[in-house]
Amino acid sequence: MNSTIKLITIFCCVNMFVMGEDFHPNRTRLINTHRGKYNTNYLFRGNMPVLNGKFCYDKLIDNLRAVLHSHNMTLPANSYILDLTYVNSYVPGEIEDLKAEELFWDENAKLGHMLHSPIVGSTIRPPADNTVVKYMVKEYMTHSLDRLDLKIPFLHQLLTTEYADVSWLIYSHCEAGVDRTGEVSGAYYMEYMSMSFEDAVKVDNHIVNRDMYVDSRNELQWYCYYLKFEKGMKDIICV
């Protein structure tokens, strides 16, 4: 993908994400856990934990506790939040929320920290011909803005790294917790939880009972083909 196509992708995605959203606890889901020798780490998905212009740490913790309780799990007493945010600093509706996140973690480094990893999706849909996709997918992924081929293994590494004195609560989110979050979560579901592309999309569509935006769906499907043709997951279904 050349630079012109990348710019088209960015500007198309700006039109999709111009509105900020308040924190919606009902959109939070537990994706996966990793039990180590000393502690258990947890991977969640949700939406932007900002209310009235401020990062709502206490509400987020209460929400994560409630989600774990619904799975018959208990929030560890000694935990540390990794706030993994996919919002974009060039989108008007998200700039202030991102600033609120950054300010909170700058002032409360003992509670956790933030990693900013923007996601935009793709305006390019994978070709219907598998022979063509197989030829294109490695080059496509190398030039993709989202680089899921790097981000998803890194996300799993974060989950599975053990820290002797603390449990990590990885909170993965965009603004609404649906499309870009669904793209990343769906990619994780496919690579590490044996879901098909269709099943990963269905999980996301049920978060707010609407379809994932096409840009996020496109990038997720590209990643499915990448897993199939480049990572040796020959049995994964990508349609």
C-alpha angles and dihedrals in degrees: 000000000000127000093263092058090047091055091049089052092051095049093046090052092050088064090054098050106040096116123076121218135212121236113285110192092190090069094062117108135177108238103180145332135214121206113203133180094276109015145010123240123207133208118205136176125209144125136283109309095214126118125181091351096307133102105250101214096163093050090048092052091047089050094050089048090053093048092051090046089056087059092047091254132125127227107246115248091225107049140146125206124226104197104203107189127189099185121124124241092211094059112096096216093052105041096084094046091051090050090051090053093048093048094050095051092043088057097038106039092149091065097052143290142250132245114197111209110163120215124196107164122217137281089206118090117207113256117259092234110086091205090059093044091050089053094047107035102082093050091043093053092048090057098037116122092221098049094201087171087072102030100052097052088045090052090052091047089054090052096047099044110104123221114196098217105032145036117232119228105199109199110193116191152142125197101286097020092231119083111026089027088049091051093054095039091046091052089051091048091053098045101039107019101042097242124153120236090255094051092047090053091048091056090054095044090058094058093081099359097253135101121270113258111268095242092059092042091052093053091046091053091049088054091051090056090046089056090047100047104025105028097042098246090139096166098054113116113225103182 
